[in-house]
Amino acid sequence: MKSPRAWTVSALCRAVADSLDAQFNPVSVRGEISGFSRAASGHCYFSIKDDTGQIRCAMFRRAAGLMDFAPRDGELVEVRGRLGVYEARGDLQLIVESMERAGQGALFEQFLRLKAKLEGEGLFDPAHKRALPAQPRAIGVVTSLGAAAWHDVVTALQRRVPHIPVLMAPALVQGAGAAATLAQALQNIYALTAEDNPLCPPVDVILLVRGGGSMEDLWSFNDENLARLIAQSPVPLICGVGHETDFTIADFVADVRAPTPTAAAEMAATDRGVGLEALSVLEQRLSRGLIRQQDRQAQRLDAVAARWGVGLVRQQERQSQRLSAVAARLGRPQAVLGQHSQWLDRLASRLLTGVRTQLVGQGHQLERLNDRLAFNRAQQVPQRAQRLERAALRLSSVDPRQVLERGYAWLSDDRGQALTHADQFQPGQAVRATLADGDVPLKVVS
């Protein structure tokens, strides 16, 4: 038996590459993207896989620049290129020359099915979204303790609202079991929203955050049980998962979606600087009001003092006339004049004392009025805001359109009268059904 030829490794790799080129190239392959990465040089490296196999792929910068979309893991694509052997490792490699979307990919199709299911149940309904509090008493955060998202959130909150306490419930944000730990962490935060919690102020807003990643990395936030738990949040919840272009089921269920974890922190509370600026404006308005009030009171006091002064002059004139008459009748008028002069001095002193006392009393009254004004203003503004918010919620709860949105219909006859009992219908009768998005004419058959 003839012994086989002894090849060098590089010669065998080249021979295999030549054989592949002759037998298959050019080749078109359909599969899901896995492990996609783009090097600093602009070249792209990834694998194309299906249920039972995968092929390593390389796409050089020139071909990558011709793509009209950003490839993502889990996306189903069709690539065209040439099969070859990467001699440095002896690996089969597909040099991709073009790439097109061939479908949504298995993960993305699963994502779309769950999204359609929950949307049909009304979990994404805008009517269920709640407004965020301007100044929460405490902020709850659910994320991984070692994640960059936690650092970004803490940094943003320390910069904007350092006076608001932040409570953190750690959880896994990637991999097997991450969805369960996220659900448990949310339940732990929900327990801190109670008003009678003696350990800390009640949490008024919750942040569910994580940094960017592939669809597989973010898949725990597409869990159905987690989505339903988010919908049950007792307080408004902000979801800031991934980058601005990333969307998860949690984003659609949450009250507010933030493009990044930092943006979620910025949405959680109004910047302290804005509040301080508003307080400064109120302080200036109050100061101007106090000055105007003081000016008015000073004018009133001047008028009172002027009236007292005119009366004093007239009284002195009358006393002088009386003294003149008495002096004319008395033989020693100098003593009488001295007594009357002392009496007039005492009257003038009493008058000045009374004026000063009244001025001081008016000043104290003005200060008390200003204190009451500031206290009432500070109390009434938040109370009226809360009353307005409660009234809006009550009004929304009795909106008949909300009932129609849940699949009900309102039946009426041709005169517009409501039909609520079966015995009101007659064969051949024209009936109109009012639905959430319009009217449908009907006819009773039997």
PALUMRO-927908 format. One record per residue (C-alpha): residue number from 1; residue in one letter; z, y, x. Coordinates in nm, 2 decimals, m for minus. Layout:
<titors>
{NUM, "a", {Z, Y, X}} ...
</titors>
This chain:
<titors>
{1, "m", {0.00, 0.00, 0.00}} {2, "k", {m0.10, 0.34, 0.14}} {3, "s", {0.19, 0.57, 0.20}} {4, "p", {0.19, 0.91, 0.01}} {5, "r", {0.09, 1.22, 0.19}} {6, "a", {0.38, 1.42, 0.35}} {7, "w", {0.37, 1.78, 0.22}} {8, "t", {0.55, 2.08, 0.35}} {9, "v", {0.76, 2.25, 0.09}} {10, "s", {0.55, 2.57, 0.09}} {11, "a", {0.23, 2.38, 0.08}} {12, "l", {0.35, 2.17, m0.21}} {13, "c", {0.46, 2.48, m0.40}} {14, "r", {0.12, 2.64, m0.35}} {15, "a", {m0.06, 2.32, m0.46}} {16, "v", {0.15, 2.31, m0.78}} {17, "a", {0.08, 2.68, m0.84}} {18, "d", {m0.29, 2.62, m0.79}} {19, "s", {m0.28, 2.32, m1.03}} {20, "l", {m0.09, 2.53, m1.30}} {21, "d", {m0.34, 2.81, m1.26}} {22, "a", {m0.63, 2.58, m1.31}} {23, "q", {m0.48, 2.39, m1.60}} {24, "f", {m0.30, 2.66, m1.80}} {25, "n", {m0.38, 3.02, m1.70}} {26, "p", {m0.40, 3.25, m1.87}} {27, "v", {m0.13, 3.14, m2.10}} {28, "s", {0.04, 3.28, m2.41}} {29, "v", {0.40, 3.18, m2.50}} {30, "r", {0.61, 3.25, m2.80}} {31, "g", {0.99, 3.24, m2.78}} {32, "e", {1.32, 3.44, m2.79}} {33, "i", {1.42, 3.68, m2.51}} {34, "s", {1.73, 3.59, m2.32}} {35, "g", {1.91, 3.76, m2.03}} {36, "f", {1.67, 4.06, m2.03}} {37, "s", {1.74, 4.31, m1.75}} {38, "r", {1.55, 4.60, m1.59}} {39, "a", {1.58, 4.66, m1.22}} {40, "a", {1.60, 5.00, m1.06}} {41, "s", {1.24, 4.94, m0.93}} {42, "g", {1.12, 4.92, m1.30}} {43, "h", {1.05, 4.54, m1.29}} {44, "c", {1.19, 4.34, m1.57}} {45, "y", {1.34, 3.99, m1.55}} {46, "f", {1.43, 3.76, m1.84}} {47, "s", {1.38, 3.41, m1.99}} {48, "i", {1.17, 3.30, m2.29}} {49, "k", {1.35, 3.01, m2.48}} {50, "d", {1.34, 2.80, m2.79}} {51, "d", {1.58, 2.53, m2.92}} {52, "t", {1.51, 2.29, m2.63}} {53, "g", {1.37, 2.47, m2.33}} {54, "q", {1.33, 2.80, m2.14}} {55, "i", {1.10, 2.96, m1.88}} {56, "r", {1.19, 3.22, m1.63}} {57, "c", {0.97, 3.54, m1.66}} {58, "a", {0.90, 3.84, m1.44}} {59, "m", {0.73, 4.15, m1.57}} {60, "f", {0.64, 4.41, m1.31}} {61, "r", {0.67, 4.78, m1.35}} {62, "r", {0.30, 4.85, m1.43}} {63, "a", {0.30, 4.60, m1.72}} {64, "a", {0.65, 4.70, m1.84}} {65, "g", {0.53, 5.06, m1.86}} {66, "l", {0.27, 4.96, m2.12}} {67, "m", {0.52, 4.82, m2.37}} {68, "d", {0.57, 5.03, m2.69}} {69, "f", {0.92, 4.89, m2.77}} {70, "a", {1.24, 4.82, m2.59}} {71, "p", {1.29, 4.44, m2.56}} {72, "r", {1.63, 4.30, m2.66}} {73, "d", {1.80, 3.97, m2.63}} {74, "g", {1.75, 3.74, m2.93}} {75, "e", {1.42, 3.91, m3.02}} {76, "l", {1.12, 3.68, m3.09}} {77, "v", {0.82, 3.78, m2.88}} {78, "e", {0.48, 3.66, m2.77}} {79, "v", {0.40, 3.71, m2.40}} {80, "r", {0.08, 3.67, m2.22}} {81, "g", {0.05, 3.61, m1.84}} {82, "r", {0.00, 3.35, m1.57}} {83, "l", {0.21, 3.05, m1.48}} {84, "g", {0.31, 3.01, m1.12}} {85, "v", {0.57, 2.89, m0.88}} {86, "y", {0.82, 3.12, m0.72}} {87, "e", {0.82, 2.96, m0.37}} {88, "a", {1.15, 3.11, m0.25}} {89, "r", {1.33, 2.89, m0.51}} {90, "g", {1.06, 2.65, m0.61}} {91, "d", {1.11, 2.76, m0.97}} {92, "l", {0.84, 2.76, m1.24}} {93, "q", {0.78, 3.13, m1.33}} {94, "l", {0.57, 3.31, m1.58}} {95, "i", {0.43, 3.65, m1.46}} {96, "v", {0.41, 3.85, m1.79}} {97, "e", {0.12, 4.09, m1.82}} {98, "s", {0.18, 4.19, m2.19}} {99, "m", {0.44, 4.15, m2.45}} {100, "e", {0.44, 4.19, m2.83}} {101, "r", {0.69, 4.13, m3.10}} {102, "a", {0.64, 3.80, m3.28}} {103, "g", {0.93, 3.83, m3.53}} {104, "q", {1.29, 3.93, m3.55}} {105, "g", {1.44, 3.64, m3.36}} {106, "a", {1.70, 3.39, m3.49}} {107, "l", {2.00, 3.61, m3.44}} {108, "f", {1.83, 3.92, m3.59}} {109, "e", {1.71, 3.72, m3.89}} {110, "q", {2.07, 3.60, m3.94}} {111, "f", {2.18, 3.96, m3.92}} {112, "l", {1.93, 4.07, m4.18}} {113, "r", {2.03, 3.79, m4.42}} {114, "l", {2.40, 3.88, m4.40}} {115, "k", {2.32, 4.25, m4.43}} {116, "a", {2.11, 4.19, m4.75}} {117, "k", {2.39, 3.97, m4.89}} {118, "l", {2.67, 4.23, m4.84}} {119, "e", {2.45, 4.52, m4.94}} {120, "g", {2.38, 4.33, m5.27}} {121, "e", {2.76, 4.30, m5.33}} {122, "g", {2.80, 4.67, m5.29}} {123, "l", {3.00, 4.67, m4.96}} {124, "f", {2.77, 4.94, m4.82}} {125, "d", {2.78, 5.16, m5.13}} {126, "p", {2.82, 5.53, m5.02}} {127, "a", {3.05, 5.58, m5.32}} {128, "h", {3.31, 5.37, m5.14}} {129, "k", {3.30, 5.58, m4.83}} {130, "r", {3.61, 5.80, m4.78}} {131, "a", {3.64, 6.14, m4.61}} {132, "l", {3.82, 6.15, m4.28}} {133, "p", {4.15, 6.34, m4.26}} {134, "a", {4.13, 6.67, m4.06}} {135, "q", {4.47, 6.61, m3.89}} {136, "p", {4.59, 6.25, m3.92}} {137, "r", {4.96, 6.18, m3.85}} {138, "a", {4.87, 5.89, m3.63}} {139, "i", {4.54, 5.72, m3.51}} {140, "g", {4.50, 5.34, m3.49}} {141, "v", {4.26, 5.19, m3.23}} {142, "v", {4.13, 4.83, m3.23}} {143, "t", {3.94, 4.73, m2.91}} {144, "s", {3.99, 4.53, m2.59}} {145, "l", {4.27, 4.66, m2.37}} {146, "g", {4.06, 4.63, m2.05}} {147, "a", {3.74, 4.78, m2.20}} {148, "a", {3.58, 5.10, m2.09}} {149, "a", {3.57, 5.20, m2.46}} {150, "w", {3.96, 5.21, m2.47}} {151, "h", {3.96, 5.45, m2.17}} {152, "d", {3.69, 5.67, m2.33}} {153, "v", {3.88, 5.69, m2.66}} {154, "v", {4.21, 5.77, m2.49}} {155, "t", {4.05, 6.04, m2.27}} {156, "a", {3.88, 6.21, m2.57}} {157, "l", {4.19, 6.21, m2.78}} {158, "q", {4.41, 6.34, m2.50}} {159, "r", {4.17, 6.62, m2.45}} {160, "r", {4.13, 6.71, m2.82}} {161, "v", {4.45, 6.62, m3.00}} {162, "p", {4.72, 6.53, m2.74}} {163, "h", {4.99, 6.59, m3.01}} {164, "i", {4.88, 6.30, m3.23}} {165, "p", {5.02, 5.95, m3.15}} {166, "v", {4.77, 5.67, m3.08}} {167, "l", {4.85, 5.31, m3.17}} {168, "m", {4.65, 5.03, m3.01}} {169, "a", {4.60, 4.68, m3.14}} {170, "p", {4.43, 4.47, m2.86}} {171, "a", {4.16, 4.22, m2.95}} {172, "l", {3.87, 4.03, m2.79}} {173, "v", {3.54, 4.21, m2.84}} {174, "q", {3.30, 3.94, m2.71}} {175, "g", {3.26, 3.57, m2.71}} {176, "a", {3.39, 3.28, m2.91}} {177, "g", {3.69, 3.36, m3.13}} {178, "a", {3.64, 3.74, m3.09}} {179, "a", {3.58, 3.80, m3.46}} {180, "a", {3.91, 3.62, m3.55}} {181, "t", {4.11, 3.84, m3.30}} {182, "l", {3.95, 4.15, m3.43}} {183, "a", {4.05, 4.06, m3.78}} {184, "q", {4.41, 3.99, m3.68}} {185, "a", {4.42, 4.32, m3.49}} {186, "l", {4.29, 4.51, m3.80}} {187, "q", {4.56, 4.35, m4.01}} {188, "n", {4.83, 4.45, m3.76}} {189, "i", {4.70, 4.81, m3.78}} {190, "y", {4.69, 4.80, m4.16}} {191, "a", {5.06, 4.72, m4.15}} {192, "l", {5.12, 5.05, m3.97}} {193, "t", {4.96, 5.26, m4.25}} {194, "a", {5.27, 5.23, m4.47}} {195, "e", {5.45, 5.56, m4.55}} {196, "d", {5.80, 5.41, m4.51}} {197, "n", {5.74, 5.27, m4.16}} {198, "p", {6.06, 5.36, m3.96}} {199, "l", {5.90, 5.29, m3.62}} {200, "c", {5.61, 5.55, m3.61}} {201, "p", {5.42, 5.80, m3.83}} {202, "p", {5.18, 5.63, m4.07}} {203, "v", {4.83, 5.57, m3.94}} {204, "d", {4.58, 5.78, m4.14}} {205, "v", {4.26, 5.67, m3.96}} {206, "i", {4.14, 5.36, m3.77}} {207, "l", {3.89, 5.34, m3.49}} {208, "l", {3.71, 5.00, m3.43}} {209, "v", {3.53, 5.05, m3.10}} {210, "r", {3.35, 4.87, m2.82}} {211, "g", {3.09, 4.96, m2.55}} {212, "g", {2.73, 4.87, m2.55}} {213, "g", {2.57, 4.53, m2.49}} {214, "s", {2.31, 4.28, m2.61}} {215, "m", {2.29, 4.14, m2.96}} {216, "e", {2.48, 3.83, m2.84}} {217, "d", {2.75, 4.06, m2.69}} {218, "l", {2.80, 4.25, m3.01}} {219, "w", {2.77, 3.95, m3.24}} {220, "s", {3.14, 3.93, m3.32}} {221, "f", {3.10, 4.26, m3.51}} {222, "n", {2.85, 4.09, m3.74}} {223, "d", {3.11, 3.84, m3.88}} {224, "e", {3.12, 3.82, m4.26}} {225, "n", {3.50, 3.78, m4.28}} {226, "l", {3.55, 4.08, m4.05}} {227, "a", {3.31, 4.29, m4.27}} {228, "r", {3.51, 4.21, m4.58}} {229, "l", {3.84, 4.29, m4.41}} {230, "i", {3.70, 4.63, m4.30}} {231, "a", {3.60, 4.70, m4.66}} {232, "q", {3.97, 4.64, m4.76}} {233, "s", {4.10, 4.90, m4.51}} {234, "p", {4.38, 5.11, m4.68}} {235, "v", {4.27, 5.42, m4.48}} {236, "p", {3.93, 5.56, m4.36}} {237, "l", {3.78, 5.35, m4.08}} {238, "i", {3.54, 5.47, m3.81}} {239, "c", {3.32, 5.21, m3.63}} {240, "g", {3.19, 5.30, m3.29}} {241, "v", {3.03, 4.99, m3.15}} {242, "g", {2.77, 4.99, m2.88}} {243, "h", {2.53, 5.27, m2.80}} {244, "e", {2.35, 5.50, m3.04}} {245, "t", {2.07, 5.25, m3.10}} {246, "d", {2.30, 4.96, m3.17}} {247, "f", {2.38, 4.86, m3.53}} {248, "t", {2.62, 4.59, m3.65}} {249, "i", {2.74, 4.48, m4.00}} {250, "a", {3.07, 4.66, m3.92}} {251, "d", {2.88, 4.99, m3.89}} {252, "f", {2.75, 4.96, m4.24}} {253, "v", {3.08, 4.86, m4.40}} {254, "a", {3.29, 5.12, m4.23}} {255, "d", {3.36, 5.46, m4.39}} {256, "v", {3.19, 5.64, m4.09}} {257, "r", {2.96, 5.51, m3.82}} {258, "a", {2.99, 5.67, m3.48}} {259, "p", {2.71, 5.64, m3.22}} {260, "t", {2.96, 5.57, m2.93}} {261, "p", {3.33, 5.51, m2.89}} {262, "t", {3.38, 5.86, m2.75}} {263, "a", {3.21, 6.01, m3.06}} {264, "a", {3.44, 5.80, m3.28}} {265, "a", {3.74, 5.95, m3.11}} {266, "e", {3.60, 6.30, m3.16}} {267, "m", {3.54, 6.23, m3.53}} {268, "a", {3.90, 6.11, m3.58}} {269, "a", {4.07, 6.45, m3.58}} {270, "t", {3.98, 6.81, m3.56}} {271, "d", {4.00, 6.96, m3.21}} {272, "r", {4.34, 7.13, m3.15}} {273, "g", {4.15, 7.43, m3.02}} {274, "v", {3.99, 7.48, m3.37}} {275, "g", {4.32, 7.47, m3.53}} {276, "l", {4.47, 7.71, m3.29}} {277, "e", {4.18, 7.95, m3.34}} {278, "a", {4.23, 7.93, m3.71}} {279, "l", {4.60, 8.00, m3.67}} {280, "s", {4.52, 8.30, m3.45}} {281, "v", {4.29, 8.44, m3.72}} {282, "l", {4.57, 8.39, m3.98}} {283, "e", {4.82, 8.55, m3.75}} {284, "q", {4.59, 8.86, m3.71}} {285, "r", {4.54, 8.88, m4.08}} {286, "l", {4.92, 8.85, m4.14}} {287, "s", {4.99, 9.11, m3.87}} {288, "r", {4.74, 9.35, m4.03}} {289, "g", {4.90, 9.29, m4.37}} {290, "l", {5.24, 9.36, m4.24}} {291, "i", {5.13, 9.68, m4.07}} {292, "r", {4.97, 9.80, m4.40}} {293, "q", {5.28, 9.71, m4.59}} {294, "q", {5.50, 9.89, m4.35}} {295, "d", {5.28, 10.20, m4.37}} {296, "r", {5.30, 10.20, m4.75}} {297, "q", {5.68, 10.16, m4.74}} {298, "a", {5.70, 10.44, m4.48}} {299, "q", {5.50, 10.67, m4.70}} {300, "r", {5.73, 10.58, m4.99}} {301, "l", {6.03, 10.66, m4.78}} {302, "d", {5.88, 10.99, m4.66}} {303, "a", {5.82, 11.08, m5.02}} {304, "v", {6.18, 10.99, m5.12}} {305, "a", {6.31, 11.19, m4.82}} {306, "a", {6.10, 11.49, m4.91}} {307, "r", {6.23, 11.48, m5.27}} {308, "w", {6.59, 11.46, m5.14}} {309, "g", {6.52, 11.74, m4.89}} {310, "v", {6.39, 11.98, m5.17}} {311, "g", {6.69, 11.89, m5.38}} {312, "l", {6.92, 11.97, m5.09}} {313, "v", {6.77, 12.31, m5.03}} {314, "r", {6.79, 12.40, m5.40}} {315, "q", {7.15, 12.28, m5.41}} {316, "q", {7.24, 12.49, m5.10}} {317, "e", {7.08, 12.79, m5.26}} {318, "r", {7.28, 12.74, m5.57}} {319, "q", {7.60, 12.70, m5.37}} {320, "s", {7.52, 13.01, m5.17}} {321, "q", {7.48, 13.21, m5.49}} {322, "r", {7.81, 13.07, m5.62}} {323, "l", {7.98, 13.16, m5.29}} {324, "s", {7.84, 13.51, m5.30}} {325, "a", {7.98, 13.55, m5.65}} {326, "v", {8.32, 13.41, m5.55}} {327, "a", {8.32, 13.63, m5.23}} {328, "a", {8.26, 13.93, m5.44}} {329, "r", {8.55, 13.84, m5.66}} {330, "l", {8.79, 13.74, m5.39}} {331, "g", {8.97, 13.96, m5.16}} {332, "r", {8.94, 13.72, m4.86}} {333, "p", {8.61, 13.56, m4.89}} {334, "q", {8.59, 13.42, m4.54}} {335, "a", {8.83, 13.12, m4.61}} {336, "v", {8.64, 13.03, m4.93}} {337, "l", {8.32, 13.04, m4.74}} {338, "g", {8.46, 12.81, m4.48}} {339, "q", {8.57, 12.55, m4.73}} {340, "h", {8.23, 12.55, m4.91}} {341, "s", {8.06, 12.52, m4.57}} {342, "q", {8.26, 12.21, m4.49}} {343, "w", {8.18, 12.07, m4.83}} {344, "l", {7.81, 12.13, m4.78}} {345, "d", {7.82, 11.96, m4.44}} {346, "r", {7.99, 11.65, m4.60}} {347, "l", {7.72, 11.64, m4.87}} {348, "a", {7.44, 11.67, m4.60}} {349, "s", {7.60, 11.39, m4.40}} {350, "r", {7.63, 11.16, m4.70}} {351, "l", {7.27, 11.24, m4.79}} {352, "l", {7.14, 11.14, m4.45}} {353, "t", {7.35, 10.83, m4.44}} {354, "g", {7.22, 10.73, m4.78}} {355, "v", {6.86, 10.78, m4.67}} {356, "r", {6.91, 10.58, m4.35}} {357, "t", {7.08, 10.30, m4.55}} {358, "q", {6.79, 10.29, m4.80}} {359, "l", {6.54, 10.28, m4.51}} {360, "v", {6.72, 9.99, m4.35}} {361, "g", {6.74, 9.80, m4.68}} {362, "q", {6.37, 9.85, m4.75}} {363, "g", {6.29, 9.72, m4.40}} {364, "h", {6.50, 9.41, m4.45}} {365, "q", {6.34, 9.35, m4.79}} {366, "l", {5.99, 9.39, m4.63}} {367, "e", {6.08, 9.12, m4.37}} {368, "r", {6.20, 8.88, m4.64}} {369, "l", {5.88, 8.93, m4.84}} {370, "n", {5.67, 8.87, m4.53}} {371, "d", {5.87, 8.54, m4.45}} {372, "r", {5.82, 8.42, m4.81}} {373, "l", {5.45, 8.51, m4.80}} {374, "a", {5.40, 8.30, m4.48}} {375, "f", {5.61, 8.01, m4.61}} {376, "n", {5.43, 8.00, m4.95}} {377, "r", {5.09, 8.02, m4.79}} {378, "a", {5.18, 7.73, m4.55}} {379, "q", {5.30, 7.52, m4.84}} {380, "q", {5.04, 7.59, m5.10}} {381, "v", {4.72, 7.54, m4.89}} {382, "p", {4.77, 7.17, m4.81}} {383, "q", {4.92, 7.10, m5.16}} {384, "r", {4.61, 7.25, m5.33}} {385, "a", {4.38, 7.06, m5.09}} {386, "q", {4.56, 6.73, m5.18}} {387, "r", {4.54, 6.81, m5.55}} {388, "l", {4.17, 6.88, m5.52}} {389, "e", {4.11, 6.55, m5.33}} {390, "r", {4.30, 6.35, m5.59}} {391, "a", {4.11, 6.52, m5.87}} {392, "a", {3.78, 6.43, m5.70}} {393, "l", {3.89, 6.06, m5.66}} {394, "r", {3.99, 6.05, m6.03}} {395, "l", {3.66, 6.20, m6.14}} {396, "s", {3.47, 5.95, m5.93}} {397, "s", {3.66, 5.66, m6.07}} {398, "v", {3.55, 5.75, m6.44}} {399, "d", {3.19, 5.82, m6.35}} {400, "p", {2.99, 5.60, m6.59}} {401, "r", {2.71, 5.58, m6.33}} {402, "q", {2.94, 5.37, m6.11}} {403, "v", {2.96, 5.11, m6.39}} {404, "l", {2.58, 5.10, m6.43}} {405, "e", {2.54, 5.06, m6.05}} {406, "r", {2.74, 4.73, m6.08}} {407, "g", {2.47, 4.57, m6.30}} {408, "y", {2.58, 4.68, m6.65}} {409, "a", {2.36, 4.84, m6.91}} {410, "w", {2.42, 5.08, m7.20}} {411, "l", {2.24, 4.98, m7.52}} {412, "s", {2.14, 5.23, m7.80}} {413, "d", {1.92, 5.24, m8.10}} {414, "d", {1.63, 5.48, m8.16}} {415, "r", {1.87, 5.75, m8.28}} {416, "g", {2.07, 5.73, m7.96}} {417, "q", {2.37, 5.55, m8.12}} {418, "a", {2.56, 5.31, m7.90}} {419, "l", {2.52, 4.93, m7.99}} {420, "t", {2.84, 4.75, m7.89}} {421, "h", {2.85, 4.45, m8.14}} {422, "a", {2.61, 4.17, m8.21}} {423, "d", {2.60, 4.23, m8.58}} {424, "q", {2.44, 4.57, m8.52}} {425, "f", {2.11, 4.41, m8.41}} {426, "q", {1.83, 4.32, m8.65}} {427, "p", {1.50, 4.12, m8.58}} {428, "g", {1.23, 4.36, m8.48}} {429, "q", {1.47, 4.64, m8.41}} {430, "a", {1.38, 4.88, m8.12}} {431, "v", {1.65, 4.90, m7.86}} {432, "r", {1.68, 5.11, m7.54}} {433, "a", {1.87, 4.98, m7.24}} {434, "t", {2.00, 5.25, m7.00}} {435, "l", {2.03, 5.12, m6.64}} {436, "a", {2.14, 5.29, m6.32}} {437, "d", {1.80, 5.41, m6.22}} {438, "g", {1.63, 5.47, m6.57}} {439, "d", {1.57, 5.34, m6.92}} {440, "v", {1.40, 5.02, m7.04}} {441, "p", {1.26, 4.99, m7.40}} {442, "l", {1.35, 4.65, m7.56}} {443, "k", {1.28, 4.48, m7.89}} {444, "v", {1.51, 4.23, m8.08}} {445, "v", {1.32, 3.90, m8.13}} {446, "s", {1.57, 3.71, m8.33}} 
</titors>
